[in-house]
Amino acid sequence: MIYWNDFINAGVTYTLKHLHPEIWEFTQAAKGDKPAIVYKIKIIYSLHCFTVKDGTDRPYSDNRETRNFCFDRYEDSKELPKIIKSLGSGYVYHTGRQNFLRIQGVDKEYEVFFTVTKTKEVDLQIYIQSAYSRTRGHSPKAGKIRFSVIAHNTLTGKKIKPPRR
């Protein structure tokens, strides 16, 4: 699992504890004669949630790459755990590329790209691939899908097809 080290710049410490892995219990509500289902989901965040590709004046590395620590992405990332735990409400978008997208925000839109996989350790794992403030002004070219469908289909091994728009 990925536990991020704090970033120190000009004597200021930027803690990344809010992006440490955690286990989330997601409850899919009962529907008709089907009982509620509780999923144990491990949440893991990538360094793309608080770094950018350009520049190396503030390098931050994991075991795969070095990127530039981004103060804006870092500030926005403080909302990520809450956003992920809200996936059960509303929709996410199937990108058609084996991952999903949640767009959320009040004063600005925030894009969160993630994958969902079945694991032996817990039921599922959400891997947050990237998250950043949205710069494009148009709607995503992807179909809407409920997170509960993603969770159920992933756990039971059913293929998740991009919904028709």
N, C-alpha and C positions, 0 to 999 in steps of 0.2 A: 504494500500500500504506500501511497505517496504522502509523506508528511513534509510540508514545506518549511524551510528555514526562513526566519525573519529576514527582511531586506533592510540594510542600514545605509543611509545616504545623508551626508553632511551632518552626521551625529544624530539623525532622526531614525528611530526604529519603526518599520512598517511590519506589523505582525500579520502572519498569514494563517493563523490558527483557525479562522473561520472557513478556510478551505482544506482543512484536514479531513480525511475520510471519516464517514460516520454511517451508522445503520439507521434507516428510516423505515418505520412500519406504515405502509400505505394500505388503507382499507378501501376496497371496492365495495360500494354500497350494495345491499341486497336488492334484487330486482325480481318482482313476481314471486315465484316459488323458489328462486335461487337464493341461497343464503349469502351473506356478506363474505368476502374473501380478504384475508390479511396477508400481505406480501412483506417479507423482510427484504429490504433493498439496500445494498451498499452503494454509497455515493462517493465518487472519486472525481477530483477536479484536475485538469491539466494546467500547465503553466501558461497556456494561451489565454487563460482567464484574467491574467494580470501582467502580461508582457506583450510586446510587439516585435515584429521581425526586424524592422529598421533600426539602425543605430546600435552601438555597443558601448556607449559611455556609461550605462548603468546595467552591466551584464548580469543576467540571472540564468542559471543552468539547471537542468535535470540530467538524467543519465543518457539523454538522446540529443539534446540540442542546447544552444545558448541563444537567448533572446534578450531584448532590452526591457527592463522593468518600466512599466507605464503607470504613472501616477493616476491618470484618469481611469484606466481599466481597474486598477487596484481599488479606487474608491467605489466604483460601480460593483465590484465583486463582493462587497460587503452585503449586498442584497441577494446574492446567488443562493445561499442555503434556503432562504424564505421562498424564492422563486421556484426552486426545485420541489420543495414540499407543497407547493400549490399546483403541481402538475395535474392532480386529480380533478381540479375544477377547470372548466373551459376546455379549449382544444389546444393541440399542438399540431404542427404541420409535418407531414412526411415529405422529406426532400427528394425522395426517389433515389437516393444514394446511400442507402443503408443507415441513415441517421435521421434525426428529428430536430425540429426547431420550435422553440417557444419564443414568442415576442411579447414582451411585457413592459409596462412603464406607465407613469402618470404624466410627468413633465417631459419625458423623452422615451423613445422606444429602445428596448434593450433586447438583442438577439442572443439566444442561448442554444448552441448546437450540442446534441448529445446522442449517445448510443445506449441501447438497453440490451443486455445479454443475460442468459441463464448462467448461474454459477452453482457450484457444489457447496460452497461455504454458507451462503444464504440463498434465498430464492432467485434474486435478480441483482444485477449491477448496473448502475447508471454511470456512464463515464462522460463528464462534461468536456467536450473537445475544445470549445472556444466560447467566449462570451464577450460582447462589446456593444457599445452604443450604435444604434442603427444609423447608417449614413444614407441609405437609399430611401427614397420617398414612396416607392410603389409596394404593392402587396406581394408576398412571396408567391413564386410560381410552384406551389405545392398544394396538396389536398389536405383538408382538416381531418384529424382523427383524435379520438379520446385516448388519454393515457391509459385508462383501464383496459382498453382493447389491446394496446401495445403490451401491457403487463401480462394479461391473460394469454395472448398468442405467443409471446416469447416463452413464458413458463411451460406452456403445453406443446411447444414446438411447431405451432402453426405459422405459416408464412404470412408476413404482413405486406400486403400489396398497397402501393400508393393509391389513396382514394381518388375517385374521379372528381374533378372540380366542377 
